[in-house]
């Protein structure tokens, strides 16, 4: 396992490289665009406004209650799903570099994460605008939000690395992950609140993304976070990280041949 930890440590030390690569890749997507990466914010803002009006009416909820809940849920779900989906293909997408350059492997996971983190920074403007407009943000709850965000990031990182290793060996994995994430979206309280699923509450108790959304959304809405969300997410982070380290240590040197 020491080789895996060394790879991770060396990758973290090269932060200038993976942050630059992630930012350049994001800029390349919007090359010669007037608005540039802020198209991400614009399109997300339009989507949130449209869904907020329509689903708020369907659920018979006031806009000042439903729109902040939707904005936080949709912005952070987009971030999490993109990290998982793109993390699963991180090694495949970087196969040219992996097969030709003696670089550390974990750097490509960090590159994919950083690119999506930059997209989150663009979209978080929408969340802050909605929270300030409806005056639902409590400064005292912000530390709890950052604690939850760190726990979520740890889980996303190990899941991305594990899926990247499995995907480079079994090329059907990325399609399976994409399909599963689409299903999980509809059973995670993003377009709705968790209280609406009282009859099917078990879908939330065994859904890690429901825990993540609870830790991120509840503090920003000045609500209390379920202790189960913290405990389950921390246990998942520890167990998942250990399993991923073992698998990564056994497969790290084979990735160059698999790509």
N, C-alpha and C positions, 0 to 999 in steps of 0.2 A: 504493500500500500504506500510505501515511501515514495515510489516513483510517481504515483498518481498525485500525491500531495506536493511533490516537487514541481510537477507540471502545472498544477493549479497556482502555486506560489509564484513561479516564474512568469506565468501569464498575467497575474495581478500586478507584478512589478512593471510589466510592459504596458501600463495603462495608456500611455500616450499613443501607442500604436493602435490598440483596438478602439479607443475613443475616436481617433482620427478616421480610421477605416469605416466605422459605423456612421459617422457624420457625413463623410464623403459619399457613401452609398445612399444615404437619405437625400442629399442634395442632387445626386445624379438622377433620382426618380423625377425630380421637378426641374430639370435643366431647361433653361430658356422659358420658364414660366414666370409671369409677372409677379404673382403672389408667392410663388415658391412653396416651401413646406407648409405655409399657413393655409394651403388648400385643405390640409388635414383638419385644421380647426374649423374652417368654414363648412366643410361637408358634415363634420360631426355636429356642429351647432344646428344646422338645418335639420338633420335627422332627429336630434333630441327635441327640438321645438315641434316638429311634425308629430312624432310619437307621443310627446307630452300632451298635446291638445287632443289627439284621437283617443289614446288609451286612458287619459284622465277622464274623458267623457264616458268611455265604456265602463270603467271601474267606479264611476260616480265619485271621483275624488277631486278636491279643489286643486287648482293649478299650483298654488303656493306650497301645497303638501306633496303633490305627485312629481312636479318637475325637478325639484332638488334630488329626490330619491332616484328618479330615472337618470338624471345627468351623472350622478356619482356612479351608479351601477353600470351604466353603459360605457362610460369612459374607462373605468378600471377593468371591466370585462374585456373590452377591446385590447387593452394593454396585456392582460393575462393570456388571452387566447392567442394573440400574435406572438408572444414570447414562446408559448408552448409549440405552436405550429411551425414557426420559423426556427426555433431551437431544434426541432426534430430533423430538419433538413440542413442544419448548420454545416456538418461535415460534408454532406453531398454537394451543397452549393459551393463549398470552398475546396473541392477535390483537386483543382489545378494547383493550388498553393500547397496542399497537404502532400501531394505526390511528388512535388518538385523541390520544396523548401523544407529544411529541418526545423520547422517552427513547433512550438508547443501546441497541443491540441485544444486545450481549454480556452485558448485565446479566441477561437471562433464562436464559442458559446457566449463569451463576454461581448464580442462584436455584435451578435444578433440581439443580445439583451440591451446593449447600449443604444442601438438604433431604435428599438421600440421604446426605450426610456425617453429618448428625445421626442418621439411622437407623443408620448404621454405628457411631456412638459408643454407641448403645444395645446393639447386638449384640456389640460388642467385649468387653462384660462377660462374655459366655458364653465367648469364646476365652480370656480371662485366667483365668476360673474353672477351665476344663478344664486349661490349662497348669500352673497352680499346684497343682491336685489331683494331677496325674500327675507333677509336678516335672520337666517337660521344658523349661522356659523358662530360657534362659541370658542373663544381663544383658549380657554382652559382645557378643552378636549383635544387640542392639536397634538400634544405629546403622545396621547393614546393612539392617534392616527399614525404617527411615525413609528411607534412600536409595532403596530399591526402591519404597516407597510414593510418593515424590515423582515418580519416573519414570513410575509407573503413572498418577498424577493428570494429568500433562502429556499423556499419550496419550489419556486419557479426555476431557480438555477439548477438544483439537483434534478428536477424533472426534465429540464431541457437537455442536460448532459446525458442522462440515462436514455432518453428517447433518441438522441443523436447517435449514440453508440449502437442501439438496436436498429435504427433506421439504416445506417450505413451497412449493416450486415444483412438485414431483411428489408428489402426495398418496398414492401407493402405497408410497412408501419406508418409512414407519413399519411397515406390515404386513410388508414384506420383511425389515426389520431384526429384528422380533420373531421371525419364523420362523427366520432365520439364527441368532439367539442361542439358540434352543431346540435347534438341531442342534449348535451349538458346545459347549453344556453337556455333551453326552454324549461328545464327543471331547476334552474338557479334563480333566486329572487332578484331579478334585474328589472324586468318590466313590471314586476309586482312586488309586494311586500311579503315577508315570510308569514305574517299572520293570516294571509289569504289561503295558505295551504294547511290549515289546521287539521283537515281530514287526512292529508298525506304528509304529515310533518316528518315522517321517516326519510323522505326524499332530501330534507335539509340536514338531518342528523348524520347522514352518511355521504354527504356531498361536500368534498373539500372546498369547492369554489363557493359554496354557500357560507362556509366559515370565513373564507377570505373576504367576501363582500361584506359580511357582518362586521369584521374588524376594521374595514376601511370606511364603510358608509355610516355606521352608527355614531362614531365620534364626531363626524362632520355634521350630523343632524342633531347633535346633542342628545343622543339616545345612549342607553347602556348597552355594552357589548356582552354577549353571552359568554360565561366562563368556559363553556364547552368549546366555543370557537377558538379561544386562546390555547386551552389544554390540548385539544385535538390537533391543532395546527403545529404546535411545538413538538408534540410526539411524532407527527408525520414528518416534520423537518429533520429530526434526529435520526429516525429509522430510515427514511428515504436517503438521506445523505450518506449514511454508513453503507447501505446496500449499493448505492451508486459508486462510492469509492472503491468497493471491492470489485465490482464489475469493470469499472474504468481501469483499475490497476491490472486486471487480467487481459484487457483487450486494447490498451493504449498503443502498444507496438504493432498491432495488427490492422489498425485503422488505415494506415498508408497503403496497405495491400487491398483492403476492401473497397476503397473509393474507386 
